[in-house]
Structures are given as C-alpha cells and as structure tokens.
C-alpha cells in the first residue's frame, strides 16, 4: 500500500514539473527581438501575439508584464513577424504571417500576393508556429482541438490514534464537434482506517461513472442518452444503474460558456447490501452550466433529478455537483468540488442524503 501512494506522489510531482518547463519555453518565445504590431484607435501596440480565437487576439505587450485581449472590431491594423498556425471553420488549417485585417477578414501568408483571407469569426484557435512545434502541450491542444480532458487526483494520509489513507481519483473526457457531443466521467474514492489495535476498516469505496451522448437536431435542440452506474459500499449501495434519454435545449454555448437543460425519462435498477433489489421507471430533469472568467477561473455545475413515476415521494435520485477551479500554472489547477446526493436508500442508519467536499490537483488538456 505504501509503494502505491509513493507512485501517486511521484505522478503529482512530475505533473508540476512539466507545466513549469512548458511555461519557461513560452517565455523564450515571447522574449525574442521580432515583435508583432496591433493598431487600436490610432495607437500602435508592440508585443507578441500569443493566441487567436473567434473574438480577437491575445497580445503579450512589450512594455511590461501582462497580456491584453483585443477584439477584432477594435483592430485597425495587425501584422506579425512570426508565422502562425491557424485553425478555422470545421477542419481547415492555414500557416503564415498575419499581414492585415479588413472588414473582418484576416490576411494570412508569407507575401501579400499569395495570402489567404479567412473570416476572423471562424477562427477556432491560432498560435505561433514556433510554439506549436516546441510545446507538446500546445501541439496536443490544437491537434485534438475538439477534445478536452481533465484528470483530478487527491490523496490524504492522517496518522493519529486512527490512521487514515484516502484516495480520490477523477477522469473526464469530452469531445464537441457539431452536431455531436460526447462526455465520459469517471470518479472513484477509497478510504481505509486502521486503529491503534491494528483493526482495519474500509470507510469509503465509492464509484460513479456515466457516458453522455448528444446530437443536435434543430437550432438549439438536441437529443441525448446518458447511461450511468454507481456504487457506494459504506452506504450499502452494491450497484445502481440509472440510464436516461430524452431531448434538451441549449441556451448558450461556446468554449467558455455552457447552459443547457435536458429532460426525458429513465430507469433505475439498484441493489442494496442486505436490502435486496429495487427497480422503477423515472422521469429525468437535468441542468448543466459552465462559466470561465477572463482570469481562467472556472465554475461549473451539474444537476439531475429522477423522480419515480409511480411514487416520486419514495423513489427518487438527486445529484448536484458544483466545481470551482483555480488555475495555478498551465495545465495545473486547484479543484474544489461540492457534491450533494439524495436517494431512496432503505437503511435509516446511513440516511438518504450525503454531502461531500473534495479538493485536488486538476490537470487539464
């Protein structure tokens, strides 16, 4: 068991070293002599263009530390000394220097005669070619731009009259390419306690995982299917399956914001330790929201309610997650998660409600 936790600590240590090296590599690029130029309201700003997206460019100014975001509508002229790799539209890629902008069209190429004009609003992402070639993290994020992944790992060891070892692990994979969206979420928590008398007991053995598939059908409407399974042995839940399917409405979506409401029907099949099995047909109401601030802080929440159609007062599932993510150094962030679970557990000793908090290092790709 001790060697297992040593491996975990080694992974965390390496996770901190890798982004630090990547950040140093970025400073080398920004510290070069060749600066880019962005003209805004008659002022020519010198610096290094760090990123392009559908809204504007992020400029690392040459006059001090710090980055500024400039909208395309405010840019009168723009040029770069370095070649860029720009992804736009569905799967189009263009490489070359940024030569100018006119009526919302960016001119990209090595010389004006052979330049390509692309709509600035269609840009997915763009970065300096040197950064793409030298940073594995940048390269992976652009080549797999339709994907994002999140790995969260928390570990705690407490030595008192009762020794405690606690491990919590989470993995989330998501792919968004219109008209489909796929999400895979996996979480596992395990805790053992060992008393001074040598008696060892498992106080947490908890698993939760689901797969979400969405398909856009019309405007902001989408179809969805969401099979899910969980286990919580200390709460006497040997196994619980609760697939659901239906239709949803997406109020708003881009890379930093998401707000949608799915609803439909589901089925619950649960097996309790010492209390047998229970099954019922249920309705399904969900909510998913995400907001990323300009400083990189992200808040997100997920909610689902599955009331039994025959007896919603006695047969129900309620799940609510609220995540707060604070960036430390790319790609590492500090994750705080608050979870509330309410279900129809038949054992009054463990109750039907559980509230937990979780803090961990989160690695985002």
C-alpha positions as CSV (number, residue, x, y, z in Angstrom):
1,X,0.0,0.0,0.0
2,X,2.8,2.4,0.8
3,X,4.5,1.9,-2.5
4,X,1.2,2.6,-4.2
5,X,1.0,6.0,-2.6
6,X,4.6,6.8,-3.4
7,X,3.7,6.3,-7.0
8,X,0.9,8.7,-6.7
9,X,3.1,11.4,-5.2
10,X,5.6,10.8,-8.0
11,X,2.9,11.5,-10.6
12,X,1.9,14.7,-8.8
13,X,5.5,15.8,-8.7
14,X,6.0,15.2,-12.4
15,X,2.7,17.0,-13.2
16,X,4.1,20.1,-11.5
17,X,7.4,19.9,-13.3
18,X,6.0,19.5,-16.9
19,X,3.9,22.7,-17.0
20,X,6.7,24.7,-15.4
21,X,9.0,23.7,-18.2
22,X,6.4,24.5,-20.8
23,X,5.9,27.9,-19.2
24,X,9.6,28.6,-19.4
25,X,9.6,27.6,-23.1
26,X,6.8,30.2,-23.7
27,X,8.9,32.9,-22.1
28,X,11.7,32.2,-24.6
29,X,9.4,32.8,-27.5
30,X,8.0,36.0,-26.0
31,X,11.4,37.3,-25.3
32,X,12.6,37.4,-28.9
33,X,13.5,40.6,-30.7
34,X,10.9,40.3,-33.5
35,X,7.7,41.9,-32.2
36,X,4.2,41.9,-33.6
37,X,2.1,45.1,-34.2
38,X,-1.6,45.7,-33.4
39,X,-3.1,49.2,-34.1
40,X,-6.0,50.2,-32.0
41,X,-7.6,53.6,-32.1
42,X,-4.6,55.2,-33.7
43,X,-2.1,53.6,-31.3
44,X,0.4,51.1,-32.5
45,X,0.9,48.4,-29.8
46,X,4.1,46.4,-29.9
47,X,4.4,42.9,-28.4
48,X,3.9,39.2,-29.2
49,X,0.6,37.7,-30.3
50,X,0.1,34.7,-28.1
51,X,-3.3,33.4,-29.2
52,X,-6.1,34.0,-31.7
53,X,-9.7,32.9,-31.4
54,X,-13.1,33.8,-32.8
55,X,-13.3,37.0,-30.7
56,X,-9.9,38.6,-31.0
57,X,-6.2,38.3,-30.3
58,X,-4.3,38.0,-27.0
59,X,-1.2,40.3,-27.0
60,X,1.7,40.0,-24.7
61,X,2.9,43.6,-24.6
62,X,6.5,44.6,-25.0
63,X,6.1,47.5,-22.5
64,X,5.7,45.3,-19.3
65,X,4.4,42.1,-18.0
66,X,0.8,41.1,-18.7
67,X,-1.5,40.1,-21.6
68,X,-4.4,42.0,-23.1
69,X,-7.3,40.7,-25.2
70,X,-8.2,42.9,-28.2
71,X,-11.4,42.4,-30.1
72,X,-11.2,42.2,-33.9
73,X,-13.7,45.0,-34.2
74,X,-11.3,47.4,-32.4
75,X,-8.3,46.4,-34.5
76,X,-7.4,48.8,-37.3
77,X,-4.2,47.0,-38.5
78,X,-2.3,43.9,-37.4
79,X,0.9,42.3,-38.5
80,X,3.2,39.6,-37.2
81,X,6.9,38.9,-37.8
82,X,6.5,35.2,-37.0
83,X,4.5,32.7,-38.9
84,X,1.3,31.4,-37.3
85,X,-0.7,28.2,-37.4
86,X,-4.4,29.0,-37.5
87,X,-7.3,26.5,-37.3
88,X,-10.7,27.8,-38.7
89,X,-14.0,26.5,-39.9
90,X,-14.6,22.8,-39.4
91,X,-11.1,21.4,-40.0
92,X,-9.2,24.0,-42.1
93,X,-5.6,25.0,-41.3
94,X,-3.5,27.8,-42.7
95,X,0.1,28.8,-41.9
96,X,1.8,32.1,-42.5
97,X,2.4,35.5,-41.1
98,X,-0.5,37.8,-40.2
99,X,-0.4,40.5,-42.8
100,X,-3.5,42.6,-42.0
101,X,-7.2,42.8,-41.4
102,X,-10.1,44.3,-43.4
103,X,-13.8,44.1,-42.9
104,X,-13.5,41.1,-40.5
105,X,-11.1,39.2,-42.8
106,X,-7.6,38.3,-41.7
107,X,-4.9,38.1,-44.4
108,X,-2.5,35.1,-43.8
109,X,0.6,34.3,-45.8
110,X,4.2,35.0,-46.4
111,X,3.7,37.6,-49.1
112,X,0.5,39.7,-49.9
113,X,0.3,38.2,-53.4
114,X,-0.3,34.6,-52.2
115,X,-2.1,35.5,-48.9
116,X,-5.3,33.7,-47.9
117,X,-8.2,35.7,-46.4
118,X,-10.2,34.0,-43.6
119,X,-13.1,35.2,-41.5
120,X,-11.9,36.2,-38.1
121,X,-15.1,35.0,-36.5
122,X,-14.5,31.5,-38.0
123,X,-11.1,31.0,-36.2
124,X,-11.1,28.2,-33.6
125,X,-7.6,28.8,-32.4
126,X,-4.3,30.1,-33.6
127,X,-0.8,30.2,-32.2
128,X,2.8,30.9,-33.3
129,X,4.2,28.1,-35.4
130,X,7.3,28.0,-33.2
131,X,5.2,27.4,-30.1
132,X,3.3,24.7,-31.9
133,X,6.5,22.9,-32.8
134,X,8.3,23.2,-29.5
135,X,5.4,22.8,-26.9
136,X,3.9,19.3,-26.7
137,X,1.0,20.7,-24.7
138,X,0.2,23.4,-27.3
139,X,0.5,20.9,-30.1
140,X,-1.8,18.4,-28.4
141,X,-4.4,21.0,-27.6
142,X,-4.5,22.2,-31.2
143,X,-4.3,18.8,-33.0
144,X,-7.1,17.5,-30.7
145,X,-9.0,20.8,-30.5
146,X,-12.4,19.0,-30.5
147,X,-11.4,17.2,-27.3
148,X,-10.6,18.2,-23.7
149,X,-9.5,16.1,-20.8
150,X,-9.4,16.6,-17.1
151,X,-7.5,14.5,-14.5
152,X,-8.1,15.1,-10.8
153,X,-6.2,13.4,-8.1
154,X,-6.5,13.9,-4.3
155,X,-4.7,11.9,-1.6
156,X,-4.6,12.4,2.2
157,X,-2.8,10.5,4.9
158,X,-3.6,11.1,8.5
159,X,-1.7,9.5,11.4
160,X,-3.4,9.7,14.8
161,X,-5.0,7.1,17.1
162,X,-6.8,6.0,13.9
163,X,-4.6,6.0,10.8
164,X,-6.4,7.1,7.6
165,X,-5.4,6.7,4.0
166,X,-7.7,8.3,1.5
167,X,-7.5,8.4,-2.3
168,X,-9.9,10.1,-4.7
169,X,-9.5,10.0,-8.5
170,X,-11.4,11.5,-11.3
171,X,-11.2,11.5,-15.1
172,X,-13.3,13.4,-17.6
173,X,-13.1,13.3,-21.4
174,X,-15.3,15.4,-23.6
175,X,-15.5,15.8,-27.4
176,X,-17.5,18.5,-29.1
177,X,-17.8,18.7,-32.9
178,X,-21.1,19.7,-34.2
179,X,-23.6,18.0,-34.4
180,X,-22.3,15.7,-31.7
181,X,-21.1,16.0,-28.1
182,X,-19.7,13.1,-26.1
183,X,-18.7,13.2,-22.4
184,X,-17.2,10.4,-20.2
185,X,-16.9,11.0,-16.5
186,X,-15.3,8.6,-14.0
187,X,-14.8,9.1,-10.3
188,X,-13.5,6.7,-7.6
189,X,-12.9,7.3,-3.9
190,X,-11.3,4.9,-1.4
191,X,-10.5,5.2,2.3
192,X,-9.3,2.8,4.9
193,X,-8.9,3.4,8.6
194,X,-6.5,1.5,10.9
195,X,-6.9,1.7,14.6
196,X,-4.1,1.5,17.2
197,X,-5.2,-2.1,17.8
198,X,-4.5,-3.0,14.2
199,X,-8.1,-3.3,13.2
200,X,-8.5,-2.1,9.6
201,X,-11.8,-1.0,8.1
202,X,-12.9,0.4,4.7
203,X,-14.8,3.6,5.3
204,X,-15.1,4.7,1.6
205,X,-15.4,2.6,-1.5
206,X,-17.3,4.8,-3.9
207,X,-17.6,4.7,-7.7
208,X,-19.6,6.9,-10.1
209,X,-19.3,6.9,-13.9
210,X,-21.5,8.0,-16.8
211,X,-21.4,8.4,-20.6
212,X,-23.3,11.3,-22.1
213,X,-24.1,11.4,-25.8
214,X,-25.8,14.4,-27.5
215,X,-26.9,15.0,-31.1
216,X,-28.1,18.4,-32.4
217,X,-31.3,18.1,-34.3
218,X,-32.6,21.7,-34.8
219,X,-31.5,25.1,-33.8
220,X,-30.6,24.8,-30.1
221,X,-32.5,21.5,-29.5
222,X,-30.6,18.2,-29.1
223,X,-31.3,14.5,-28.4
224,X,-29.4,12.9,-25.6
225,X,-28.7,9.5,-24.0
226,X,-27.0,9.1,-20.6
227,X,-26.2,5.6,-19.1
228,X,-24.8,5.8,-15.6
229,X,-23.7,3.5,-12.9
230,X,-22.5,3.9,-9.3
231,X,-21.5,2.1,-6.1
232,X,-21.2,3.2,-2.5
233,X,-20.5,0.3,-0.2
234,X,-20.4,2.2,3.1
235,X,-23.9,3.4,2.3
236,X,-24.8,-0.2,1.4
237,X,-25.3,0.5,-2.3
238,X,-23.8,-2.5,-4.1
239,X,-24.8,-1.3,-7.5
240,X,-27.1,1.3,-9.1
241,X,-27.8,1.6,-12.8
242,X,-29.8,4.7,-14.0
243,X,-29.8,5.2,-17.8
244,X,-31.8,8.1,-19.2
245,X,-32.7,9.5,-22.6
246,X,-34.7,12.4,-24.0
247,X,-34.4,15.9,-25.5
248,X,-32.7,19.0,-24.4
249,X,-32.4,22.7,-25.1
250,X,-29.0,24.5,-25.2
251,X,-29.5,28.2,-24.2
252,X,-25.9,29.2,-24.9
253,X,-22.6,27.5,-25.8
254,X,-19.1,28.5,-26.7
255,X,-15.6,27.4,-25.4
256,X,-16.1,29.4,-22.2
257,X,-19.8,29.2,-21.5
258,X,-22.4,26.5,-21.5
259,X,-26.0,26.5,-20.3
260,X,-28.4,23.7,-21.2
261,X,-31.5,21.9,-19.9
262,X,-32.2,18.2,-20.8
263,X,-35.3,16.4,-19.8
264,X,-36.8,13.0,-20.6
265,X,-37.3,9.5,-19.0
266,X,-35.0,7.0,-17.3
267,X,-34.9,3.7,-15.5
268,X,-33.4,2.9,-12.1
269,X,-32.1,-0.6,-11.2
270,X,-30.5,-0.7,-7.7
271,X,-29.1,-3.4,-5.5
272,X,-28.6,-2.8,-1.7
273,X,-26.4,-4.8,0.6
274,X,-28.7,-6.5,3.0
275,X,-31.9,-4.9,1.5
276,X,-32.3,-6.6,-1.9
277,X,-33.1,-5.1,-5.2
278,X,-35.4,-2.2,-6.3
279,X,-36.3,-1.0,-9.8
280,X,-38.6,1.7,-11.1
281,X,-39.3,3.9,-14.1
282,X,-38.5,7.6,-13.6
283,X,-38.6,11.0,-15.2
284,X,-35.4,12.9,-15.9
285,X,-34.7,16.6,-15.4
286,X,-31.1,17.9,-15.7
287,X,-29.1,21.1,-15.8
288,X,-25.6,21.8,-16.9
289,X,-23.8,25.1,-16.7
290,X,-20.2,26.3,-17.1
291,X,-18.6,29.8,-17.0
292,X,-14.9,30.7,-17.4
293,X,-13.7,34.1,-16.3
294,X,-11.1,36.1,-18.1
295,X,-8.5,35.2,-15.4
296,X,-9.0,31.5,-16.1
297,X,-11.2,30.7,-13.0
298,X,-13.9,28.3,-13.9
299,X,-17.2,27.5,-12.2
300,X,-19.5,24.7,-13.3
301,X,-22.5,22.8,-12.0
302,X,-24.4,19.7,-12.9
303,X,-27.8,18.6,-11.6
304,X,-30.1,15.7,-12.3
305,X,-33.4,14.7,-10.7
306,X,-35.0,11.4,-11.4
307,X,-38.4,11.0,-9.6
308,X,-40.2,7.7,-9.8
309,X,-43.3,7.8,-11.9
310,X,-45.3,5.6,-9.6
311,X,-44.2,7.0,-6.2
312,X,-42.0,10.1,-6.6
313,X,-42.0,10.7,-2.9
314,X,-40.3,7.4,-2.0
315,X,-38.4,6.6,-5.2
316,X,-36.1,9.3,-6.4
317,X,-32.5,10.2,-7.3
318,X,-31.0,13.7,-6.9
319,X,-27.4,14.6,-7.8
320,X,-25.8,18.0,-7.7
321,X,-22.1,18.9,-8.3
322,X,-20.6,22.4,-8.1
323,X,-17.0,22.8,-9.2
324,X,-14.7,25.7,-8.6
325,X,-11.3,25.6,-10.5
326,X,-8.5,28.0,-9.7
327,X,-5.5,27.9,-12.2
328,X,-2.0,27.6,-10.7
329,X,0.3,27.1,-13.7
330,X,-0.8,25.7,-17.0
331,X,-2.1,23.0,-17.2
332,X,-2.4,22.5,-13.3
333,X,-5.3,24.0,-11.3
334,X,-6.7,23.6,-7.9
335,X,-10.1,22.0,-7.9
336,X,-12.8,22.4,-5.2
337,X,-15.9,20.2,-5.6
338,X,-19.1,20.2,-3.6
339,X,-21.5,17.3,-4.1
340,X,-24.9,16.6,-2.7
341,X,-26.6,13.2,-3.2
342,X,-30.2,12.3,-2.2
343,X,-31.8,9.0,-2.9
344,X,-34.2,6.3,-1.6
345,X,-31.7,4.4,0.5
346,X,-33.7,1.9,2.6
347,X,-31.3,1.9,5.6
348,X,-32.2,4.7,8.1
349,X,-28.7,4.4,9.7
350,X,-26.9,5.7,6.6
351,X,-29.8,8.0,5.6
352,X,-30.8,9.1,2.2
353,X,-28.8,12.3,1.9
354,X,-25.0,12.8,1.6
355,X,-23.0,16.0,1.3
356,X,-19.2,15.9,0.4
357,X,-16.4,18.3,-0.3
358,X,-13.4,17.4,-2.4
359,X,-10.1,19.3,-3.1
360,X,-7.5,18.1,-5.5
361,X,-4.9,19.0,-8.2
362,X,-6.5,19.1,-11.6
363,X,-4.6,18.7,-14.8
364,X,-6.4,20.0,-17.9
365,X,-5.5,19.2,-21.5
